[in-house]
Amino acid sequence: MKILITGSNGQVGHCLVSKLTGKAELLAVDRAELDITDEAAVHEVVQAFSPDYIINAAAHTAVDKAEKEVELSYLINRDGPRYLAEAAQQCGAVMLHISTDYVFDGQGETPYVESDQTGPQGVYGQSKLAGEQAVASCCEKHFILRTAWVFGEHGNNFVKTMLRLGENRDALSIVGDQFGGPTYAGDIADALITMVNHLESGQHAAWGVYHFSGMPHVSWYDFAEKIFEQAAEKEVLKTTPNLSSIPTSAYPTPATRPENSRLDCTIIEAQFGIQPSNWVQALDNIQAYK
C-alpha cells in the first residue's frame, strides 16, 4: 500500500505520518518538498511514486489573512487539490481531502449534514468549497472529510493559544456564542486511516463528502473552560485566568466566524464505524500541548 501525504508538517499531516510510518510505503511531503500549487510538479511526483492513496492535508488555514490573500487562498485550497485529484485520477489512486465547516453559512442551531446547502461567508470557506468541487469533479474515487476546530500537540491551535495566554494573563474574554465540536488532529488522522483500511479490506463506501468532528458540541468559552480545568488538574499552569464569556460582536475579526460549526457525524459512523472525536479525552494529555 503506497500513500502520498501532502501537508505532512501540519496538525493532521504530522499525525498521519506518525501513525502510518512502518505500516505503508509513505511519501510524506510538505511545501518544501512539493508545492501543490505547481501543477507540473504535482503530476511529476504522483506519476513517479504511483500511490494507491493521496491524502491531502495541505491547506491555507489562516482565516483572517485569507480575506487579503485571496489569490494565495485559492491557489492552495482550490488549485492544489485539483492538481492532486487530476493526478490521482490518472494513476487510479483514491483521493482523500480534508475540508471544513466554513463551507456553510454558520447559521441555525442544528448540526449540518453532508447534503445541506453550502454558503461560505468568507474567502477561506469559499476557497475550501471550490477545492471540494475540484476534487469531486476531477477524481472519481474520492472522500472529502469536513471537520472543525482542529487541535493537537503539533502546530498552532486554540488549546496552545489558551495555555500560552494563561501563563501571563489574570483574565481572558472568550467568545461564548459560537458553537462547534473541537476535533483532535490524531482522531482525524485515525478516521482517514480507517477509511483507507476499509477499502483495503475489500469493503466499499459511497464516494463523496463525510463529516467528522468532536462531541459534545460546546462554545469557545466552554472549550477554554475545559482546557484550563485540565491545566489546573495536571498542574500545567501555576494559576489559571478568570474567564468571561463575550459575544462575537465584542471581538471583531476580518473574517466572519460561523456561529454554528456543529457537524452531524451520523453517516461516517454508519459507513465506517467511526465515532466522533472525543476531544475531552484528548485533553487528558494536556502537558503535551505546552
Buried (B, 14 or more C-beta within 10 A) or exposed (E): BBBBBBBBBBBBBBBBBEBBEEEBEBBBBBBEEBBBBBBEBBBEBBEEBEBBBBBBBBBBBBBBBBBEBEEBBBBBBBBBBBBBBBBBBEBEBBBBBBBBBBBBBBEEEEBBEBEBEBEBBBBBBBBBBBBBBBBBEBBEBBBBBBBBBBBBBBBBBBBBBBBEEBBEEEEBBBBBBBBBBBBBBBBBBBBBBEBBEBBEEEEEBEBEBBBBBBBEBBBBBBBBBBBBBBBBEEEBBEEBBEBEBBEBEEEEEEBBBBBBBBBBBEBBBEBBEBEBBBBBEBBEEBEEBE
